Amino acid sequence: MDKRESRAWVDIDLDALAHNYHALRNWVRMSEPPGEPVKLLGMVKANAYGHGAPAIGRKLQELGTEMLAVACLAEAVELRQAGVTIPILCLGQTPVELAGELMEYDVTQTVGDLELGRALSAAAAAAGKELAIHIKLDTGMGRLGFMWREGSQGETVEQIRQLCALPGLRAEGLFTHFAAADEEIDYTELQGRRFREAREVLEQSGIFLKNYHCASSAAVLNYPWTHMNMVRPGIAMYGHYPDPASEIRGAPDLRPVMTLKARVTSVRAMPLGAKLGYGCTAVLERESRIAVLSIGYADGLPRSLSNKLKVKLHGTPCPVLGRICMDMCMADVTALPQVRVGDAAVIYDKDLNRISELAGTITDEMVCRISPRVPRVYWENGVRLP
């Protein structure tokens, strides 16, 4: 047993990542305009959705990804220090006092208001350098970006025109964020119309940009018209459908990249009527064998899955009984007399959409919440990487 696998760990299948990358590329190619290949912006924010940003970033670069996206400067620096050389877009706000690091590490910064643009321009000019930016439009998310609504277009165009004229800044992209691409077709189409209108009006004003992107995973799979000339699939790249219904609408085959596992640390015979765990929420209705698993909510296993989750041991689903503890949980293995201390339980893999629903959350949160104390173990071509 490798020491990385002595308690709880995550197996990361880089071959599955490559499969998803090519499946999504092929899916997008079906809607590409002639002569304009659609680029791929790989989402590696939040530690690559819990999968480990350095290893995932390097693999996506190797596969041919044109650009990566992170949430903050620190995530970009980590990628650069890990050997990633392709462009990196920072989606979040970066304090102006860190503008020097944006330029030092060659990070493209999102700008969604003129005030930030002016401050970054001044910092770039003072350093005698140039900073690449992507312009963020708020077409209906209500979070960040230049407001683009009916009746406000003129003011927004003027602000963006001023932004693009600032010294020290090099505007390379325009993008927006859909609020409900996996839920509300009409609202998504409204946001799409606003974005297309913005692009058209800006180009009429002489502002042409290299990259236009608005398609997250749900949009990539469900709305080919959103692909523009760059897409940014997130959870789909990691093998999960943002909307389980996408799978029956003919979406590409996706394979889960992450499998969460934990060791059996104890197997105990328990009598009829025994109460298990904090709050005594489980009472045994028969004599049972109970396996203690070395994983809990401090590892990222939601407490809300208590008495709901089924883990797999020897390929057989086993119900979790009692409340999930900080570092442990318990599963009923009465039907599996072969279970022994040291066995590996699969907590989740391809069934994560269903488990996320049981937990009352989404798949994105489930993969992102895996604790740093849970090691990531990488596999490629059937071989565990050092």
C-alpha positions in Angstrom: 0.0 0.0 0.0 1.4 3.4 -1.0 1.4 5.9 1.9 -0.8 8.2 -0.2 -3.5 5.5 -0.1 -3.4 4.7 3.6 -6.5 6.6 4.5 -8.6 8.4 1.9 -7.5 9.5 -1.5 -8.6 10.4 -5.0 -7.6 8.5 -8.1 -7.3 10.9 -11.0 -7.5 9.3 -14.5 -5.6 11.4 -17.0 -6.7 9.1 -19.8 -10.3 10.0 -18.9 -9.4 13.7 -19.0 -7.9 13.2 -22.5 -11.0 11.3 -23.6 -13.3 14.1 -22.5 -11.0 16.7 -24.1 -11.3 15.0 -27.5 -15.0 14.3 -27.1 -15.7 17.9 -26.4 -13.4 19.1 -29.2 -15.2 16.8 -31.6 -18.6 18.0 -30.3 -17.7 21.6 -30.9 -16.3 21.0 -34.3 -19.7 20.0 -35.6 -20.8 23.6 -35.2 -17.6 25.4 -36.2 -17.9 28.0 -38.9 -15.8 27.2 -42.0 -12.2 28.4 -41.6 -12.5 29.4 -37.9 -11.7 26.6 -35.5 -13.2 27.1 -32.1 -10.5 27.4 -29.3 -10.8 25.7 -25.9 -10.4 27.6 -22.7 -9.7 25.0 -20.0 -11.2 25.7 -16.6 -8.7 24.9 -13.9 -9.9 27.2 -11.2 -10.5 25.9 -7.7 -7.5 23.5 -8.0 -8.9 22.2 -11.3 -12.3 21.5 -9.7 -10.5 19.6 -7.0 -8.5 17.4 -9.4 -5.1 19.2 -8.8 -4.4 22.2 -11.0 -0.7 21.6 -11.7 -1.1 18.1 -13.1 -4.4 18.9 -14.9 -3.0 22.2 -16.3 0.1 20.4 -17.7 -2.1 17.7 -19.3 -4.5 20.1 -20.9 -1.5 22.0 -22.3 -0.1 18.8 -23.7 -3.4 18.0 -25.3 -3.5 21.3 -27.2 -5.7 23.6 -25.0 -5.2 27.2 -26.2 -5.8 28.9 -22.8 -6.5 28.1 -19.2 -8.7 30.0 -16.7 -8.3 30.5 -13.0 -10.2 32.4 -10.3 -7.3 34.4 -8.8 -3.7 35.4 -9.3 -2.3 32.8 -6.8 -3.8 30.0 -8.9 -2.2 31.4 -12.0 1.2 31.6 -10.3 0.9 28.0 -9.2 0.4 26.9 -12.8 3.3 29.0 -14.1 5.6 27.5 -11.4 4.4 24.0 -12.4 5.6 24.6 -16.0 2.4 25.8 -17.7 3.4 28.2 -20.5 0.1 28.7 -22.5 -2.0 31.9 -21.8 -3.9 32.0 -18.5 -7.0 34.1 -17.9 -7.8 35.3 -14.4 -11.5 35.5 -14.1 -11.7 37.2 -10.7 -10.8 40.6 -9.5 -7.1 41.2 -8.9 -6.0 44.0 -6.5 -4.3 46.7 -8.5 -1.3 46.5 -6.2 -0.7 43.0 -7.6 -0.6 44.3 -11.2 3.1 43.8 -11.3 2.7 40.1 -10.7 0.1 39.8 -13.4 2.7 41.1 -15.8 5.6 39.2 -14.3 3.7 35.9 -14.7 2.1 36.8 -18.0 -1.5 36.5 -16.8 -4.4 37.9 -18.7 -6.7 39.9 -16.4 -10.5 40.1 -16.6 -11.7 43.8 -16.6 -15.3 44.5 -16.0 -15.3 48.2 -15.2 -13.5 51.3 -16.4 -12.1 52.2 -12.9 -10.2 49.0 -12.7 -9.0 49.4 -16.3 -7.6 52.8 -15.6 -5.8 51.6 -12.5 -4.3 48.7 -14.3 -3.3 50.9 -17.2 -1.5 53.3 -14.8 0.4 50.3 -13.2 1.4 48.9 -16.6 2.6 52.3 -17.9 4.6 52.9 -14.7 6.3 49.5 -15.2 6.9 50.1 -18.9 5.0 46.9 -19.8 1.8 45.8 -21.4 -1.0 43.8 -19.7 -3.4 41.6 -21.7 -7.1 41.8 -20.7 -10.4 40.2 -21.5 -13.4 42.4 -21.2 -16.3 41.1 -19.1 -19.9 41.9 -20.0 -22.8 41.5 -17.5 -25.6 40.3 -19.8 -27.8 39.1 -17.0 -25.7 37.4 -14.3 -25.6 40.5 -12.1 -22.2 39.8 -10.7 -19.2 41.3 -12.6 -18.8 43.1 -15.9 -19.8 46.1 -17.9 -23.6 46.3 -17.9 -25.2 45.4 -21.2 -29.0 45.8 -21.0 -31.6 47.3 -23.3 -31.2 51.1 -23.1 -27.7 51.1 -21.6 -25.7 50.0 -24.7 -24.5 53.5 -25.6 -22.9 54.2 -22.3 -21.3 50.8 -22.1 -19.9 51.1 -25.6 -18.3 54.4 -24.7 -16.8 52.9 -21.5 -15.3 50.0 -23.4 -14.0 52.3 -26.1 -12.2 54.3 -23.4 -10.9 51.1 -21.9 -9.4 49.8 -25.1 -7.7 53.2 -25.7 -5.9 53.1 -22.4 -2.1 52.8 -22.7 -0.4 49.6 -21.4 -3.5 47.4 -21.9 -4.0 45.0 -24.8 -7.6 43.9 -25.1 -7.8 40.4 -26.5 -11.2 39.0 -25.5 -14.8 39.7 -24.7 -16.9 37.3 -22.7 -20.0 36.9 -20.5 -21.4 34.4 -18.0 -24.7 32.6 -18.4 -26.8 32.5 -15.3 -29.0 29.5 -16.1 -27.7 27.6 -19.1 -28.8 24.3 -17.6 -32.2 25.5 -16.5 -33.7 28.5 -18.4 -33.7 28.4 -22.2 -35.4 31.7 -22.7 -33.2 33.6 -20.3 -30.1 32.0 -21.8 -31.2 33.0 -25.3 -31.8 36.6 -24.0 -28.3 36.7 -22.6 -27.0 35.3 -25.9 -28.8 38.0 -27.9 -27.3 40.7 -25.7 -23.8 39.3 -26.1 -24.1 39.0 -29.9 -25.5 42.5 -30.1 -22.6 43.8 -28.0 -20.0 42.1 -30.2 -21.7 43.6 -33.3 -22.0 47.1 -31.9 -18.4 47.1 -30.7 -17.1 45.9 -34.0 -19.1 48.6 -35.7 -17.3 51.0 -33.4 -13.9 49.6 -34.6 -13.3 47.3 -31.6 -12.3 43.8 -32.9 -11.0 41.2 -30.4 -9.4 37.8 -30.9 -11.5 35.8 -28.5 -15.2 35.7 -27.8 -16.5 33.2 -25.3 -19.7 32.6 -23.3 -20.1 28.8 -23.4 -19.8 27.0 -20.1 -20.4 23.2 -19.9 -24.2 23.4 -20.2 -24.0 25.9 -23.1 -21.3 23.8 -24.9 -23.6 20.8 -24.7 -27.0 22.3 -25.3 -26.6 25.5 -27.4 -24.2 25.3 -30.3 -24.9 29.0 -31.1 -23.0 29.9 -28.0 -19.7 28.5 -29.1 -18.4 31.7 -30.8 -14.7 31.2 -31.4 -13.8 29.9 -27.9 -15.6 27.6 -25.4 -14.8 27.1 -21.7 -16.2 23.8 -20.5 -15.7 23.2 -16.8 -17.4 20.2 -15.1 -17.9 18.5 -18.4 -14.1 18.3 -18.9 -14.0 16.4 -15.7 -16.5 13.9 -16.9 -19.8 15.0 -15.5 -22.9 16.5 -17.2 -24.0 19.8 -15.7 -27.6 18.7 -16.4 -28.1 14.9 -16.2 -30.7 15.2 -18.9 -27.9 16.3 -21.3 -26.9 12.7 -21.5 -30.2 11.7 -23.2 -30.1 14.6 -25.6 -27.2 13.0 -27.5 -24.3 14.7 -25.7 -20.8 13.3 -26.1 -19.7 10.4 -24.0 -18.0 11.7 -20.9 -15.9 9.7 -18.4 -15.4 10.7 -14.7 -11.8 11.7 -14.1 -12.1 11.5 -10.3 -12.8 8.5 -8.1 -12.9 9.1 -4.3 -11.9 6.2 -2.2 -11.3 5.4 1.5 -9.9 2.5 3.6 -11.8 0.2 5.9 -10.1 0.7 9.3 -12.3 -1.5 11.3 -15.0 -4.2 10.9 -17.2 -4.8 13.9 -20.0 -7.2 14.8 -23.0 -5.2 16.2 -26.1 -6.5 17.9 -29.7 -5.9 17.0 -30.9 -2.6 18.4 -27.4 -1.0 18.5 -27.3 2.8 17.9 -24.7 4.2 15.7 -22.9 7.6 15.6 -23.6 11.1 16.8 -27.2 11.7 17.7 -28.0 7.9 17.5 -29.7 8.5 14.1 -29.3 4.9 13.0 -30.7 1.9 15.0 -29.8 -1.6 13.8 -32.7 -3.7 12.8 -30.7 -6.9 12.8 -27.3 -8.2 13.9 -24.9 -6.5 11.6 -21.3 -6.2 10.5 -20.3 -2.5 10.4 -17.2 -1.2 8.5 -15.6 2.0 9.7 -14.3 4.1 6.8 -11.5 6.6 7.2 -13.3 9.5 5.5 -15.5 12.2 6.9 -16.8 15.8 6.3 -13.3 17.2 7.0 -12.3 15.3 3.9 -15.1 16.8 1.8 -17.8 14.2 2.3 -21.0 16.1 3.0 -22.6 15.5 6.3 -25.9 15.8 4.6 -25.3 12.4 3.0 -25.7 10.7 6.4 -28.0 7.7 6.2 -28.4 8.4 2.5 -25.1 7.5 0.8 -24.2 4.0 -0.5 -20.5 3.3 -0.9 -19.2 0.4 -2.9 -17.1 -2.4 -1.4 -16.1 -5.3 -3.7 -18.4 -3.7 -6.2 -21.5 -3.9 -4.0 -23.4 -0.9 -2.7 -23.3 -0.6 1.1 -25.4 1.9 3.0 -23.8 4.5 5.2 -25.4 4.3 8.6 -25.4 7.1 11.2 -24.1 10.6 10.8 -21.0 11.2 8.9 -18.3 12.3 11.3 -15.4 14.7 10.8 -12.9 12.0 10.0 -14.9 8.7 9.7 -18.2 7.2 8.7 -19.8 3.7 9.0 -21.2 1.4 6.4 -23.3 -1.8 6.7 -21.3 -4.7 5.2 -23.5 -7.5 6.7 -24.0 -8.9 3.2 -20.3 -9.0 2.5 -18.5 -11.4 4.8 -15.3 -10.9 2.8 -14.8 -7.3 3.8 -11.6 -6.9 5.7 -9.6 -4.1 7.3 -7.5 -2.4 4.5 -10.1 -2.9 1.8 -10.8 0.2 -0.4 -14.3 1.6 -0.5 -15.4 3.6 -3.6 -17.2 6.7 -2.2 -18.2 8.0 -5.6 -17.1 8.0 -9.3 -19.5 7.9 -12.2 -22.6 8.2 -10.0 -21.7 11.6 -8.7 -24.6 13.4 -10.2 -27.1 11.3 -8.3 -25.0 11.6 -5.1 -24.9 15.4 -5.5 -28.7 15.5 -5.7 -28.9 13.4 -2.5 -26.5 15.9 -0.8 -28.7 18.8 -1.9 -26.0 20.4 -4.0 -24.3 20.2 -7.5 -21.6 18.1 -8.9 -19.2 21.1 -9.1 -19.3 21.6 -5.4 -18.8 18.0 -4.6 -15.5 17.7 -6.5 -14.3 21.1 -5.4 -14.9 20.4 -1.7 -12.4 17.5 -1.5 -10.0 18.6 1.3 -6.3 19.3 0.6 -5.5 16.5 3.1 -6.9 14.0 0.7 -4.0 13.2 -1.7 -4.6 13.1 -5.5 -3.1 10.0 -7.1 -2.6 10.3 -10.8 -2.9 7.5 -13.4 -2.0 7.4 -17.0 -2.0 4.4 -19.4 -2.8 2.2 -16.4 0.3 3.3 -14.5 0.4 5.3 -11.3 2.5 8.4 -11.8 5.2 9.3 -9.2 
